Amino acid sequence: MSFFWGDPTPYVEKAHKAGIKVCDQVGSVSAAKRAQQSGADFIIAQGVEAGGHMAGTVSTMVLVPRVVDTVAPTPVVAAGGIADGRGLAAALALGADAAVLGTRLLATTESNAHEIYKRK
Ligand SMILES: Cc1cc2nc3c(=O)[nH]c(=O)nc-3n(C[C@H](O)[C@H](O)[C@H](O)COP(=O)(O)O)c2cc1C
């Protein structure tokens, strides 16, 4: 169960009791601390390069190592502007355990996004 833009604390225990893993997507170190305190199983550190809604104002490359250092040993997933293997390698080098790719998959033939959106 993935949370974003808000405090997941009231829902984490219920999700865990139902056998569901929880992640919280955050855009700042302070929100990452809150996510860890909530009991989230892993945290997505979303940089300002990300498509869709954003929670923070810091770039992925700056945010990810700060979140990693703050919440260790909670696993961290990097998000924002990662679109290929090089980006994944960079995220791992920054200490992330994985990466989220959103916009890159939106631009695939399998995606139902509008053609003009895909071309842009
Ligand atoms: C069209 C679009 C819609 C999105 N909607 C959501 C959403 O509803 N909830 C959410 O947590 N993240 C949403 N995201 C953000 C992704 O979870 C992720 O942070 C982002 O796609 C990563 O950056 P990237 O787009 O540069 O790969 C959305 C992203 C895109 C591109």
The ligand as a Tripos MOL2 file, in Angstrom:
@<TRIPOS>MOLECULE
LIG
   31    33     1     0     0
SMALL
NO_CHARGES

@<TRIPOS>ATOM
      1 C1          1.1130   10.8070  -14.7870 C.3       1 LIG1
      2 C2          1.6350   10.5170  -13.3990 C.ar      1 LIG1
      3 C3          0.7320   10.3110  -12.3630 C.ar      1 LIG1
      4 C4          1.1920   10.0420  -11.0670 C.ar      1 LIG1
      5 N1          0.2680    9.8200  -10.0830 N.ar      1 LIG1
      6 C5          0.6920    9.4750   -8.8380 C.ar      1 LIG1
      7 C6         -0.2600    9.1490   -7.8220 C.ar      1 LIG1
      8 O1         -1.4680    9.1850   -8.0330 O.2       1 LIG1
      9 N2          0.2090    8.8230   -6.5960 N.ar      1 LIG1
     10 C7          1.5500    8.7790   -6.3230 C.ar      1 LIG1
     11 O2          1.9220    8.4400   -5.2070 O.2       1 LIG1
     12 N3          2.4660    9.1000   -7.2710 N.ar      1 LIG1
     13 C8          2.0760    9.4250   -8.5130 C.ar      1 LIG1
     14 N4          3.0040    9.7290   -9.4880 N.ar      1 LIG1
     15 C9          4.4120    9.9260   -9.1260 C.3       1 LIG1
     16 C10         5.2120    8.6280   -9.1490 C.3       1 LIG1
     17 O3          4.8690    7.8700   -8.0010 O.3       1 LIG1
     18 C11         6.7250    8.9120   -9.1130 C.3       1 LIG1
     19 O4          7.0910    9.7310   -8.0090 O.3       1 LIG1
     20 C12         7.2550    9.5960  -10.3530 C.3       1 LIG1
     21 O5          6.6080    9.1340  -11.5160 O.3       1 LIG1
     22 C13         8.7630    9.3460  -10.4550 C.3       1 LIG1
     23 O6          9.3750   10.2900  -11.3080 O.3       1 LIG1
     24 P1          9.4450   10.1180  -12.9100 P.3       1 LIG1
     25 O7          8.0450   10.4060  -13.4190 O.co2     1 LIG1
     26 O8         10.4230   11.1620  -13.3180 O.co2     1 LIG1
     27 O9          9.8730    8.7190  -13.2260 O.co2     1 LIG1
     28 C14         2.5760    9.9910  -10.7980 C.ar      1 LIG1
     29 C15         3.4760   10.1990  -11.8540 C.ar      1 LIG1
     30 C16         3.0290   10.4590  -13.1360 C.ar      1 LIG1
     31 C17         4.0470   10.6660  -14.2420 C.3       1 LIG1
@<TRIPOS>BOND
     1     1     2 1
     2     2     3 ar
     3     2    30 ar
     4     3     4 ar
     5     4     5 ar
     6     4    28 ar
     7     5     6 ar
     8     6     7 ar
     9     6    13 1
    10     7     8 2
    11     7     9 ar
    12     9    10 ar
    13    10    11 2
    14    10    12 ar
    15    12    13 ar
    16    13    14 ar
    17    14    15 1
    18    14    28 ar
    19    15    16 1
    20    16    17 1
    21    16    18 1
    22    18    19 1
    23    18    20 1
    24    20    21 1
    25    20    22 1
    26    22    23 1
    27    23    24 1
    28    24    25 2
    29    24    26 1
    30    24    27 1
    31    28    29 ar
    32    29    30 ar
    33    30    31 1
@<TRIPOS>SUBSTRUCTURE
     1 LIG1         1 GROUP 0 **** ****
